[in-house]
Amino acid sequence: MGALAEVDPRGSSAPLGAPQVKPSPLRCLTLQEKLLSHSSQLAVPEIQVSLVPQLARSICTQLQNFLRSKCPELPFGRFFLSGALLDGLEVLAADHIHLMLPVVLDGGLWSLISGEDTVVRNPQYWMIKRIDLGYFPRGCSPWDRFIVGRYLSSSVLNETLHKLLVASINWPAIGGLLGCAIHPVVASRELKLEVKHDQV
């Protein structure tokens, strides 16, 4: 004799006494819930959030020491870090930090000129102009060698620093000291370093 079976109206058959599985109702998430879920899945691990700025500060210290010994005549300010990771903003990856290097200028020799008053004619692009060349000729300021048409040229300064940092610094030694691998990006127009660490 065959076993009795109860026929399911949807076409499937289940033996009598088998537990009925109820389909769970579809859950509808609000946009806020979806965004919170998405951001928590993409959150940068805490070790990276703390380690990346620490590594960047250590690299800043090494660069500052190098520039002081290699170019003591150029009055650079202290390096400082900038970027979303340091501002406490949510980031998808701890993949970049800006190292900012201010230059210290003598206010009696240099003047900040609004972009509207220059050939650029753009209020967003201010320029630094060398003034009083009649009284203080070229050579009175250590930054005079970076002048193009009476203006301090960020391009000339950037190229000089790029060559200096790519060719003159022993990056493998600094990386070994900090427990990471550091490589300058030679092809980049920016002064760019790639840093690789096991925990980042």
N, C-alpha and C positions, 0 to 999 in steps of 0.2 A: 504494500500500500504506500502511496506517496504521501508526503507531508503536506498539511494544509498551508496554504499561503494566502495572505491578504493582498488583494490587488490594489496598487496605488493608482488613483485616477490619472496621474501624470505619466503612467506607462511603466514605472519601475515597480518591482515587487520586493517586499521585505517579509521575512518570516514573522508569524504571529508572536507577539511578546517582545520583539526587538525594540530597543529604545528609539524613540522618534527624535531625530536631530532637527532642531529648529534653526533655520538660517538666521544669523545675527543681522539685526537691522543695519543698514548703511549709516555710517557716522558722517555727518556733514561738519567740516571744520570751518571756523571763521577765518577770514584773511589774517587776523592777528595771530591766531593759533598756528596757522601754516607758516607765517613769517618767523615766529618764535621757534618752531620746530626746525625750520631750515637754518636759522642762525645758530642754534645749539649744535646742529650736526656739522656746521662749517667753522665752529669756534676754534681759534688757534690754541693749541695746548699751552698750559701755563708755563711749562719749562721753556718753551720758545719765547713767550712774552717776556720772561725775565732774562733769558740768556742772550738774546739778540742785542738789546741795549748795552748789556755788560760787555759783550765782545766789541761793539762799536766804540764804547768809551775807551777800552784798552787800545784799540787801533788809533783812536784820536790822540791818546797820550804818546804813542810811538811816533806818529806823524808830527806832532808838535815838537817833540825832542829832535827829530830829524831836521825839520825846517829851521829850528833855532841854531843847530850846529852847522848846517849847510849854507843857510842864508841869514846870517846874523844881522846883516844890514837892512833887511826888510822887516819893518815892524808889523808883524801879523798879530791879531788879537788871539784870544783863546778859542780853540775849536769848541763847537757845541753841536748837539744833535738836534735833528728836527724830523718830523714825520708823524703820520697818523698813529703809529704804534706808541709813540711817546706821549701823544696828546690824550691817551685813554680812549680813543675811538675804536670801534669794532673794525677789525681787518680780517680779510679772508686768508691771508698768509703773512707770516713774519718774514717777508722776502726783501724788504729794502728799508734803509734808514738814510737820511741825508746827513752828511758831515759838513757843517758850515764853518768856513774859515773867514773871519772878518779881516779887513785890512785897516790899519790905523793911519789916518791921513792928517797932516798938519793943516788946520783950518785957515792959516794965513797963506797957504800956497794952493789950496784946492777949494773949489766951490761947487755945490750941488746945483745943477741947472735943470729946471723943469723940462720935460720932453716937448712941451708945446713951443719952447723957445730954442729948440735945436732943429737940425735938418730933418730929424725924424718926424717932428710935428705930431707926436703922440703923447698925451699926458701920462700914459702908463710907463713910458720908458725915460726915466731920468738919466742924466749923464753927469759925470764928474769932470769938471774943467780945471785945467792948470791956469792959475791967475798970476798976475804981477811978474810975468817973465822978464820985464824990463828991469825990475829991481832985484828979482831973484831968478837968475838964469838957470837954464837946464843943468841938472846936476845937484841942485840944492835939495831936492827931494829924492829919496831912494826909489820912489815910484816913477821918476821921470823916464826911465828906460822903457816903460810900458805905455808911453804917450803916442797917440796917433791923431794928428791934427789938433793939438792942444787939449785933447780929451784922454782920460785914462781909458785904455782899451781892455775890456774884460777878456776879449778874444786872445790878445797877445799874452796877457797874464796867465790865462788858462792854458795856452799852448806851452808856455815856459814851465808851468807847474806840472803839466802832463808829462813832458819829456823828463823832468827831474824825478817825478815819482815812479815812472815806469822804468827808467834806466838806472837810477842810483840807489834805490832801496832794496835791501836783501829781504824780499817778501817771504821766501821759504823759512828764513831764520825767525822772522817775526811770527809767522804762522806756527812754527814749532814751539815758540815761547808761549803762545796763547792757546795751544792745543787745537789748531784748526789749519786749514789750507787757504792761503790768500793769493789771488792772482789778479793783477791789474788787467783791465780790458783794454788792450792796445789799440784796437780799431775804433773804439768809442771816441766821439768828440768831447764827451764829458769825462771828468775824472771819475772813473768807475772802478770799483773793486768787487771781485766775486769772492765770497767767503764761504767755505764749506766746513761744517762741523757735524760730528756724528749725531748730535741731539737736535739739530735744526733741519 
